[in-house]
Amino acid sequence: MRRLHFILLALLAASLVAGCSKDVPVKGTDSSDDAWRYDESLPVPVEFGTSSLATKAPITTVQDLYGKRFGIFAYDKSARNLNVDDGLMMRNALAVCGIDGATGYLETDQAWYYPVDQDVEFAFRSYYPRNNDGYEQTSTQMTVQVPVTNVHDVLWAEASVDGGYNASYLRADGPAPVFEYKHKTACLSFKACTDLDDVDVKIMFLSFVDVPTSATLCIADTRNKTNVGEFIAYSPKSNWTAKKIGNAGTGTLDCALTTTPQDLCQPTFVAPCERLTVKADVRVAGSNESNWVEFVLDPAELGAEKGDEGFLAGYHYAFNLKVIAPTKVSLTIDKQQSGAGSIFDFDDNQWENAFN
């Protein structure tokens, strides 16, 4: 792949009140790379300025994104018909995050250039995880399907300026496009314990009830621009289980509980919603029979900051489960992690599978 000193990702400690971002110097290039600025016979390369990740979720190191695949679109921002070839320059182009010391950058699978013989005004859109099967397009809308369950986060960014990006704009020393990625899902984490001192119990499974597993992310919409960057449809709802820490492939938690709260499962991502119904399979030690205890996760009832709006994209909600009887679970929300102004992170082994 050819490096385009593409997108630099600055990953921050997580904050729940306001998203924040940090710029990292652009990977350097040699002066001869700028020859196109003075020679109009040369094509103008598509390059990007310093970009960042605005985050309220617990992503703390650039290594979390190493080797991950992003999709990039570039299209005529004034186009009424998205099917016109001249108005769509990059169609779900593949970019992979690499590591250069402590700095992340994206590499594309080919070189990209602005058209020389036209002044189409381009806008850029990017998302993660890239849908390898492509995207859907009509004359008025472009969309992609993305996962919205379990260990999958969804990132989104757009870059646009008045007049749009093109060869003329770049040759006139216009700034290169800059992406600031944002989270489109909410992050949930769970700790569990018990206050039973005469019975050994464990949680085998944690199941989410009637939730969508994928969403339609809008890339472009000529009729309703408020759809851009939003989930506009969801897959049929189904049940799915949280994943064991350190192993994204199994939902068997087999977590023996003590009186000290411990991490129950991997952090879980969900599409924004008002509330969630969850079931825990609580078993007395030695029993092989499922014993499902159902409860509702409602941020408003539990007193979470921003709780009145339900689960919000880009926010982290930390729940504490306490088994107070083999058939009853007490539920609280950890305001030290889910409340306003808190800063927190997770161990690396909990996040190594957060971007699949």
C-alpha positions as CSV (number, residue, x, y, z in Angstrom):
1,M,0.0,0.0,0.0
2,R,1.2,3.5,-0.7
3,R,1.4,5.8,2.3
4,L,-0.4,9.1,1.8
5,H,0.6,10.4,5.2
6,F,-3.1,10.0,5.6
7,I,-5.0,10.3,8.9
8,L,-3.2,10.7,12.2
9,L,-5.2,9.5,15.1
10,A,-4.7,10.9,18.5
11,L,-6.3,8.7,21.1
12,L,-7.2,10.2,24.4
13,A,-8.1,9.2,27.9
14,A,-11.9,9.0,28.1
15,S,-14.1,11.8,29.4
16,L,-17.9,11.6,29.7
17,V,-18.8,15.3,29.7
18,A,-17.3,16.7,26.6
19,G,-15.5,15.1,23.7
20,C,-11.9,16.3,23.4
21,S,-9.3,15.9,20.7
22,K,-5.5,16.2,20.4
23,D,-3.5,16.9,17.3
24,V,-0.4,15.0,16.3
25,P,2.2,16.3,13.8
26,V,1.7,15.2,10.2
27,K,4.1,12.6,9.0
28,G,6.8,14.5,7.1
29,T,7.4,14.4,3.4
30,D,10.2,15.5,1.2
31,S,10.0,18.8,-0.6
32,S,9.8,17.2,-4.0
33,D,6.4,15.9,-3.0
34,D,5.0,19.4,-3.5
35,A,6.0,19.7,-7.1
36,W,2.3,19.6,-8.2
37,R,1.8,23.0,-6.5
38,Y,4.0,24.7,-9.1
39,D,3.5,22.4,-12.1
40,E,-0.1,22.2,-13.3
41,S,0.7,19.3,-15.6
42,L,1.1,17.1,-12.5
43,P,-2.0,15.6,-10.8
44,V,-2.8,16.8,-7.3
45,P,-2.7,13.9,-4.7
46,V,-5.4,13.4,-2.2
47,E,-3.7,14.0,1.1
48,F,-5.1,14.7,4.6
49,G,-4.0,17.1,7.3
50,T,-3.7,16.3,11.0
51,S,-6.8,14.5,12.2
52,S,-7.9,13.2,15.6
53,L,-10.4,11.1,17.5
54,A,-12.8,13.0,19.6
55,T,-13.8,10.5,22.3
56,K,-15.9,10.1,25.4
57,A,-15.3,6.3,25.3
58,P,-12.3,4.5,26.8
59,I,-9.8,4.3,24.0
60,T,-6.4,5.2,25.3
61,T,-3.7,4.1,22.9
62,V,-3.2,4.3,19.2
63,Q,-2.2,0.7,19.1
64,D,-5.9,-0.2,19.6
65,L,-6.5,0.7,16.0
66,Y,-3.4,-0.9,14.5
67,G,-4.3,-2.9,11.4
68,K,-7.9,-1.8,11.4
69,R,-9.8,-1.0,8.2
70,F,-11.5,2.3,7.4
71,G,-13.7,3.2,4.5
72,I,-13.4,6.6,2.7
73,F,-15.7,8.4,0.3
74,A,-15.2,11.6,-1.7
75,Y,-18.1,13.0,-3.7
76,D,-19.4,16.2,-5.2
77,K,-20.9,18.1,-2.3
78,S,-23.4,19.9,-4.7
79,A,-24.4,16.8,-6.6
80,R,-28.1,16.1,-7.0
81,N,-27.4,12.8,-8.7
82,L,-24.9,10.6,-6.9
83,N,-24.8,8.1,-9.7
84,V,-22.8,10.6,-11.9
85,D,-19.3,9.1,-12.2
86,D,-17.6,12.5,-12.2
87,G,-19.1,13.4,-8.9
88,L,-17.9,10.4,-7.0
89,M,-14.1,10.2,-6.7
90,M,-13.5,7.7,-3.8
91,R,-16.0,4.8,-3.4
92,N,-15.5,3.1,-0.1
93,A,-11.8,3.3,-0.5
94,L,-9.8,1.1,1.8
95,A,-7.4,2.6,4.3
96,V,-5.6,0.6,7.0
97,C,-4.2,2.1,10.2
98,G,-0.5,1.4,10.7
99,I,2.0,2.3,13.5
100,D,4.9,4.7,13.1
101,G,6.5,4.9,16.6
102,A,3.8,6.3,18.8
103,T,1.9,7.8,15.9
104,G,-0.9,6.2,13.9
105,Y,-1.6,6.9,10.2
106,L,-3.7,5.4,7.5
107,E,-2.5,3.8,4.3
108,T,-4.6,3.4,1.3
109,D,-4.6,0.5,-1.1
110,Q,-3.8,2.8,-4.0
111,A,-2.8,6.4,-4.8
112,W,-5.7,8.9,-5.2
113,Y,-5.7,12.2,-7.2
114,Y,-8.1,15.0,-7.7
115,P,-9.4,15.2,-11.3
116,V,-7.2,17.6,-13.3
117,D,-9.8,18.7,-15.9
118,Q,-12.6,19.7,-13.7
119,D,-13.4,21.8,-10.6
120,V,-15.9,19.5,-8.9
121,E,-16.1,20.5,-5.2
122,F,-15.5,17.4,-3.2
123,A,-16.5,16.5,0.4
124,F,-14.9,13.6,2.3
125,R,-16.6,11.0,4.6
126,S,-14.9,8.2,6.6
127,Y,-16.1,5.4,8.8
128,Y,-15.0,2.4,10.8
129,P,-15.3,-0.6,10.5
130,R,-15.2,-0.7,6.8
131,N,-17.8,-2.9,5.1
132,N,-15.7,-5.1,2.8
133,D,-18.8,-6.1,0.8
134,G,-19.2,-2.5,-0.3
135,Y,-22.0,0.0,0.0
136,E,-25.5,0.7,-1.3
137,Q,-26.1,3.7,-3.6
138,T,-29.0,5.4,-5.3
139,S,-29.1,8.6,-7.2
140,T,-29.9,10.5,-3.9
141,Q,-28.3,8.4,-1.1
142,M,-25.2,6.4,-0.2
143,T,-25.2,4.0,2.8
144,V,-23.2,1.2,4.4
145,Q,-24.1,-1.5,6.9
146,V,-22.1,-1.6,10.1
147,P,-22.3,-3.8,13.2
148,V,-23.7,-2.2,16.4
149,T,-23.4,-5.0,18.9
150,N,-20.8,-6.5,21.3
151,V,-17.2,-5.7,20.8
152,H,-17.8,-3.5,17.7
153,D,-17.5,0.3,18.0
154,V,-18.5,2.5,15.1
155,L,-16.5,5.6,14.2
156,W,-17.5,8.4,11.8
157,A,-15.9,11.6,10.4
158,E,-16.5,14.1,7.7
159,A,-14.4,16.9,6.1
160,S,-15.9,19.7,4.1
161,V,-15.2,23.4,3.4
162,D,-17.0,26.2,1.7
163,G,-16.5,25.7,-2.0
164,G,-15.3,22.1,-1.5
165,Y,-11.9,20.4,-2.1
166,N,-10.4,20.1,-5.5
167,A,-7.1,20.6,-7.4
168,S,-7.6,24.4,-7.7
169,Y,-8.3,24.8,-4.0
170,L,-5.2,22.8,-3.0
171,R,-3.0,24.6,-5.5
172,A,-4.1,27.9,-4.0
173,D,-2.7,26.7,-0.6
174,G,-6.1,25.6,0.7
175,P,-5.7,23.4,3.8
176,A,-6.0,19.7,3.3
177,P,-9.1,17.9,4.5
178,V,-9.0,17.1,8.3
179,F,-11.0,14.3,9.9
180,E,-12.2,14.3,13.5
181,Y,-13.6,10.8,14.3
182,K,-16.6,10.4,16.6
183,H,-18.1,7.4,18.2
184,K,-21.6,6.4,17.0
185,T,-22.3,3.8,19.7
186,A,-22.6,3.8,23.5
187,C,-20.2,1.7,25.5
188,L,-21.3,-0.4,28.5
189,S,-19.1,-2.2,31.0
190,F,-20.1,-4.5,33.9
191,K,-18.7,-5.4,37.2
192,A,-20.3,-8.2,39.3
193,C,-20.1,-9.4,42.9
194,T,-22.2,-11.2,45.5
195,D,-23.1,-10.6,49.2
196,L,-23.9,-14.3,49.7
197,D,-21.4,-15.9,52.1
198,D,-22.9,-19.3,52.4
199,V,-23.5,-20.1,48.7
200,D,-21.0,-20.0,45.9
201,V,-22.5,-18.5,42.7
202,K,-21.3,-17.6,39.3
203,I,-22.6,-15.9,36.2
204,M,-22.4,-18.0,33.1
205,F,-23.9,-15.7,30.5
206,L,-25.0,-12.1,30.1
207,S,-27.6,-11.8,27.4
208,F,-29.0,-8.7,25.7
209,V,-32.7,-9.1,24.7
210,D,-34.3,-7.8,21.4
211,V,-31.5,-5.5,20.2
212,P,-30.4,-4.8,16.6
213,T,-27.1,-6.3,15.4
214,S,-26.4,-4.0,12.6
215,A,-27.3,-0.5,11.4
216,T,-27.5,1.5,8.2
217,L,-25.0,4.4,8.3
218,C,-25.8,7.3,6.0
219,I,-22.8,8.5,4.0
220,A,-24.5,11.0,1.7
221,D,-28.1,12.2,1.2
222,T,-29.0,14.9,-1.3
223,R,-32.5,15.2,0.0
224,N,-32.0,15.2,3.7
225,K,-28.6,16.3,4.8
226,T,-29.4,15.7,8.5
227,N,-29.2,12.0,7.8
228,V,-25.5,12.2,7.0
229,G,-23.4,10.4,9.6
230,E,-26.4,9.0,11.4
231,F,-28.0,5.5,11.7
232,I,-31.1,5.7,9.6
233,A,-32.3,2.0,9.9
234,Y,-31.6,-1.1,11.9
235,S,-31.6,-4.8,11.3
236,P,-34.3,-7.0,12.9
237,K,-33.9,-7.4,16.6
238,S,-32.4,-10.5,18.2
239,N,-30.7,-11.7,21.4
240,W,-26.9,-11.8,21.8
241,T,-24.5,-12.4,24.6
242,A,-21.6,-10.4,26.0
243,K,-18.1,-11.7,25.4
244,K,-15.6,-13.2,27.9
245,I,-12.6,-10.9,28.7
246,G,-9.6,-11.6,26.5
247,N,-11.6,-13.8,24.1
248,A,-13.9,-12.2,21.6
249,G,-15.1,-15.6,20.3
250,T,-17.0,-16.9,23.3
251,G,-20.0,-15.7,25.3
252,T,-19.4,-18.3,28.1
253,L,-18.3,-16.0,31.0
254,D,-18.1,-18.6,33.8
255,C,-17.4,-15.8,36.2
256,A,-17.2,-17.0,39.9
257,L,-18.3,-14.2,42.1
258,T,-16.8,-12.9,45.3
259,T,-17.7,-10.0,47.6
260,T,-15.3,-7.8,45.7
261,P,-16.6,-6.4,42.4
262,Q,-14.7,-7.7,39.4
263,D,-15.0,-7.2,35.6
264,L,-17.6,-9.5,34.3
265,C,-17.2,-9.3,30.5
266,Q,-15.7,-7.3,27.7
267,P,-17.0,-3.7,27.3
268,T,-20.0,-3.9,25.1
269,F,-21.2,-1.4,22.3
270,V,-24.8,-0.8,21.5
271,A,-26.7,1.6,19.3
272,P,-28.2,4.6,21.0
273,C,-31.5,3.7,22.7
274,E,-33.7,4.6,25.7
275,R,-33.2,1.4,27.7
276,L,-32.1,-2.2,27.4
277,T,-33.4,-5.5,28.8
278,V,-30.7,-7.9,30.0
279,K,-30.7,-11.4,31.4
280,A,-28.0,-13.0,33.6
281,D,-27.6,-16.7,33.9
282,V,-26.8,-17.0,37.7
283,R,-25.9,-20.5,38.8
284,V,-25.1,-22.0,42.2
285,A,-21.6,-23.6,41.9
286,G,-21.8,-27.1,40.6
287,S,-25.1,-26.7,38.9
288,N,-25.4,-27.1,35.1
289,E,-29.0,-25.8,34.9
290,S,-29.6,-22.3,33.5
291,N,-31.2,-19.9,35.9
292,W,-32.0,-16.7,34.0
293,V,-32.6,-13.5,36.0
294,E,-34.0,-10.6,33.9
295,F,-33.5,-6.9,34.6
296,V,-33.7,-3.5,32.8
297,L,-30.9,-1.1,32.2
298,D,-32.4,2.4,32.3
299,P,-29.8,5.2,32.7
300,A,-32.6,7.6,33.8
301,E,-33.9,5.4,36.6
302,L,-30.3,4.6,37.8
303,G,-29.4,8.3,38.0
304,A,-26.8,8.5,35.3
305,E,-25.7,11.8,34.0
306,K,-27.5,12.5,30.7
307,G,-29.7,9.6,31.7
308,D,-33.0,11.2,30.7
309,E,-32.0,10.7,27.0
310,G,-31.1,7.0,27.4
311,F,-27.9,5.6,26.1
312,L,-26.1,8.2,24.1
313,A,-23.5,7.7,21.3
314,G,-19.9,8.3,22.6
315,Y,-20.7,7.9,26.3
316,H,-19.7,5.1,28.7
317,Y,-22.0,3.5,31.2
318,A,-20.5,1.4,34.0
319,F,-22.9,-1.0,35.7
320,N,-22.5,-2.9,39.0
321,L,-24.4,-6.2,39.4
322,K,-24.7,-7.8,42.8
323,V,-26.3,-11.2,43.2
324,I,-28.2,-11.0,46.5
325,A,-30.0,-14.4,46.0
326,P,-29.7,-17.1,43.3
327,T,-32.9,-15.6,41.7
328,K,-32.3,-11.9,42.3
329,V,-29.8,-9.4,41.0
330,S,-29.3,-5.9,42.4
331,L,-28.3,-3.2,39.9
332,T,-26.5,0.1,40.3
333,I,-24.6,2.5,38.0
334,D,-21.0,3.5,38.9
335,K,-21.2,7.3,39.0
336,Q,-17.4,7.5,39.4
337,Q,-17.1,6.2,35.8
338,S,-20.5,7.1,34.3
339,G,-21.0,10.5,35.9
340,A,-20.0,13.9,34.7
341,G,-16.4,14.8,34.7
342,S,-14.9,11.4,35.3
343,I,-11.8,10.1,33.6
344,F,-11.2,6.4,33.3
345,D,-9.7,3.7,31.1
346,F,-9.6,-0.1,30.8
347,D,-6.8,-2.6,30.8
348,D,-5.3,-3.3,27.4
349,N,-6.5,-6.9,27.3
350,Q,-10.1,-5.7,27.6
351,W,-9.7,-3.4,24.6
352,E,-7.6,-5.6,22.3
353,N,-10.8,-6.9,20.7
354,A,-12.8,-3.7,20.8
355,F,-12.1,-3.1,17.1
356,N,-12.7,-6.1,15.0
